[in-house]
C-alpha cells in the first residue's frame, strides 16, 4: 500500500497451494491495480490457467505480459466492453476456445460513484446499472449454457458492502450492487441442478493505487478509522483469496451465497 496506509501492516503474501490446478478462469476488468488483476494473479498462483479481459488495450497487454512472466507461460487476453452483448458473447466464445472451456468466471467489472441521489442524473444512474448489474447479467447469460452442458462451473460476482450497509452518496452504486446479490441468488437457483455454482463476494474497503488517485488520503483514512476494525483496508489479494476459495472445490457446498470479505461485522 502507499500514502496514508504505509504505517499499517498486512499479513504475509500467501504461497500457492495448487487449489485451482487444472481449472480455467476468466476474469473481467482484470487489468490494472485493483481486485481484478489481484484475483487473476492469485488464481494463476494456485495453478489455474487464467484469461484476462479488459476494455483498456494498453493496460490489458501490460498486465497479461506481467502475469505471463510470473507464471512462465502465455496468458490469453481479450478486449471486451461488457456494455455490449455482442462483445460479451465474442469474449465467451473466444475464452471457451482458448481455455478449452471456462471452469470459473469472475465478474469483476464495475464502476464506482459517490453522488447524492438528488444530484445523480438519469444518465449516470443508467450507466452504473449498465456496467455493474447488466454487465454480469450479460456474461452469465453467455457463459452459462456451456457450463450447464458440461455439468460444472463456478461463477463469482463482485458486489460491495454498500449493498448491505447504508452510506451517504452511494444510492446508485449501492442499488446496483444490491441488484448483483439478487441476480446471484436467483441465477444460482436456476443453475444448481446442472452442477453450476454461482456466488458473490462482498468486499468492504480494498486499497489500491487507482482508489488512492480518485479519493483523498483524508477520506480513506476516515473510512478506515470509522469502519475497518482491523485498522486497515484490505489488500486486493485478500479479496482474491476469497475468490480462490469460491472457485475451488473447498466451496463445493456453496451456491447462491454472498461471502463477506470485511471487518465491518457485516
N, C-alpha and C positions, 0 to 999 in steps of 0.2 A: 504494500500500500504506500501511498505518498501523502504529502501535505500534512493535514491536521491529524492524520491517523498514524504517523510514523512511530509514535511512542507506544501504540497498542501492540499486543502480542497475539499471534495466531499459532495454532498447533503446527507441528512439522508437516510438510507436504507428504501425502501418503505414497507408499510404494504400490505398484501394480500387483495384483494377485490373480490375474487371468480370469476375473469374474465374468468377462464377456467373450472369452475365447470362442471363436467360430461364429460369432454373431456379426451381422452387418447393421450399421447405424447411419441414418440420415439425419442431419441437424440443420434446421433452417436458421437464417440470420446468425451464422456461425463464424463470421469474420470480424475481427476487431479485438477489443479488450474486455468484453463483457462475459455474461454467463454462457452464451452460445459456444464461443471458442473454448472456454474453460471446460465445458461439458464434453465437447468433441475430443479434446485432449485427454481428459480422464478416461473416456470410453476407449480411445486408442491405446492408452497405457494399460487398460485392463484386457487387452487382447482383441478388441473388435476391429473390423475393417470399417473405416469411417469415411463418409462423403460429406463434404461441406457445401452449403448453399448460401448465397447472399445476393443482395441487389447491387452491391458495390464491387465492380470488377477488380480494380486495383487492389483493394483491401483483401478480397477473396483470394487472389493469386498469392499475395504475400503470406497470408495465414495458412493456406494449403501447402505452400512450399515449406513454411516453418514446421508444420506438422509432419510433412513427408520426411524432412531431415531428422526429426525426432524419432520417428518410428522406423526409418530406414527403408521405406518403400513409397511408391507413388500414392498420393491421396487424390481420389476423384473429387472434382469440384464442378459446380454448375451455377450459373447466374439464374436468379429467379425473382420475380416480383410477385409476392404472394397475393397481391390485389387482383391478379389476373388468373382466372380459372384455366385458361389455355396454357399459361406459363407453368402453373402448378401441375397440370396433367403431364406436360412435357418433362418436367423435373422428375416426377414419379416414374414415368416410363424409362427415362434415362438411368435413374437410380436402380430400378429393377434389373436393367440390362447390365450395368457396370458392377453392381454389387452381387448379382446373382440372386436377387430378391432382397426385400427390406425386412429385416427382423425387428428393428427398432426405429421408430420415428419420433424425433424430439421437435415439437413445435415451439420454438423459442422466439420466433419473430414477434416483435411488439413495439409499440410506440407509447411513450410517456407524455404526460402533460399536466401541468399544475395551473388550474384556472377555476375561478368561482363559476358556478353554474350560470349566474346572470351575465357573465362576461364571455361565455362559451358560445361561439357561433354554430349554426347548424352544420356548416361545412367542417368545422373542427370535430364536432360530435360524430358525424358520419365517417370522417377519416379514421378516427380512433377505432370505431366499430369495424370498419373495413379491414384494418390490419390486425387488431387484437382479437376479434371474435370471428369474423368471416375468414380470416387467414387460416386458422386451424380447422375450421369447417371445410374449406376447400382442400386442404392437404389430406385430412382424414377421408373425405369423400373419394379422393383419388387413390389413396394408398390401401384402404380397407378391402376392396374386392380381392386383390391378390393375397392379402393376409388371410382373409376368410377362406379362400380356396385352399391355401396351404394348411389351414387349421392352427395357426400360431402367429404371434406377433405381440409387440408391446408398443403402445403409443403413450407419449408423455407430453402433456400440455403445460405450458408455463402460465400460471396465474400470478396472484400477488396477495400480500397481506391486506391490501386495500379492498379486496373482495369481501373480507370479514370484518375489518375494523375501520370505523369511520375516520376519515382525515379531511379536513377542510381543503378545498382546492382539487379534490380528487373525484369529483362526481362522475365525470365522463370516464376517466381511467378505471375507477373502481367498478362502475357499472359494466364496462367491457370485460374486466377480469372476473367479475361475478358470473357473467354470462359464460365464460370459459369453464367454470366449475359445473354449471348446469349442463352445458354441452358435453362435458366429460362424462358425467354421471349417466346421462341418457344414452349416449353412444356406447358406453360400456355395457349397459343392459342389452342393447341390440346385438353386441358382438360376442358376448360371453359364451354362448353355446357353441360358437365356432372356434373357441380357444384363443381369442384375441383379447388382451387386457388393455384397458385404457385408464390411465390415472393422471392426476395433476400434481404439480409441485407448487407450493405456496411460499415463496421466499419473503422475508421481510426486507432487510436492507443489506444489499451486497455492494461493496465499494469497489469501483474500478476507475481507471483514468477518464473514461468518457463521462461518467457521472460527475466526477470532480470538475470537469470542464463546464458542465451546464448547471452546477449547483455551487453555491458559495461555501467556503470552509465553515463559516458560522452556522449555516443551515444544517450541514451534515453533522457538525458537532452537536447541535441541538437535538437532532434526530437520535443520535447515539445516546446522548445523556438522558433523554426523556423516555426512550423506548427500548433500548437494547441492554438487557440486564447483564450481559456478559461484558459490557463496557467497550464493545467494538462492533463494527459492522462485519458481516460475513465476508470471507474470501470468496471470489467467484468459484473457485474449485470446490469449495464446501457445498455449494449448490450442485455442482457437477457430481459430487459424491452421491448425493441423494438421487440424482438421475441414473447413475450407475446402478444403484440398488433397485430402482423401479424397472430398469432394463434387464436386470439379471434374474436368474431363477430363484434367488433368495426372496423375491416378492411374488412368487407364483400364486399365492392365495389372495392377492390384492387386485381388485379392479373396481372402477367407479369411485376411487378414493382420492382425497385431497391431502397430500402429505405436507404438513407444515415444516418448513426449514427456517426456524425462527427461535429467538429467545425472548419473544414478547408475550409468552404464555398464551399463545393463540389457540 
